[in-house]
Amino acid sequence: MARGQTLAETPDGGRIRAENAGRDEPPPDRGEGTLEEPRRGIAARPRQVLAALAAHLPAPVRTRLGGFTRWRIALLAGILLLMLLWSGAAATSTSIYSATVLVTESSHGIADPNALFDFGDLPPTAGITHKLTLKNDGKLDTYMMIMVFGDIRDFLDINDAFFNLKPGQEREIDMKVTVPSTAQPGKRYNGRVVVTRLPWWAP
């Protein structure tokens, strides 16, 4: 018998000669471990993640998401990126001012001239107005938002808190504090005046 040949039994009890039965041969190539499969696996991961997330959404939402094409998803991602950049620009264009007023029984006090929103000492039902000047020094239309936070919020009235300024335009805003009759004498009411400038393009 030639070297490397063995006899193997058949199902009916006979024997046949098996060539090279004793050699260690590599298993047949079934296409596993090729470069194409990892590429397909990497590309399939985002789809698997999206499919897993979509499984938790209501059926009408899943139906709408199924109709999204690649260019629509790319457009949506671009819009979200622009919104993030716009929000970052707004965060860097925000000014915060301290606002304060001391409630007295009957007398008026002088406000600090170096503090824009120090309304001094005021008795109940008394009021005082400070002016805030805002100007757009940029090249784009700028939307202005003025918001008040803190204890002084209910005392402060703004004649125009949301408006648009064109490049080079300037506006003077009245900021009036009126102390309500229910205010506690001897108590200081504080807060923050937040001015946010949002640059945007307008035709």
Protein Blocks (a to p, Z undefined) as FASTA:
>chain_A
ZZhiacdddfkopacddehklpccddddehiaiaklmmmmmmmmmmmmmmmmmmmpcfkl
mmmmmmpcfklmmmmmmmmmmmmmmmmmmmmmcccddddddddfkbccdddfkbmklgbj
adehiacddddddddfbfbdcddddddedjklmmpccfblbdcddehiacdddddddddf
kbcghiacdddddddddddddZZ
